[in-house]
Amino acid sequence: MNKDQVKGKAKEIGGKIQEEAGELVGSSKQQAKGVANQVEGKLQKKVGDAREAVEDALDDEATIRRGNRQ
């Protein structure tokens, strides 16, 4: 797990809380900000997922190359 995955999930959760709080107090502005934060968090988490997949693929490639040298 990398920092983008963690920060993205945290922002997504914070956005959900903000959306619910906006709903409780009747603030459509806060609800909209909460939804926007959720979307931003999901996107950041996806970036982290992609970064991790690339890093894993590079690690696998390096392992294969080391194995072929022996």
Secondary structure, 3 states (H helix, E strand, C coil): CCHHHHHHHHHHHHHHHHHHHHHHHCCHHHHHHHHHHHHHHHHHHHHHHHHHHHHHHHHHHHHHHHHHHC
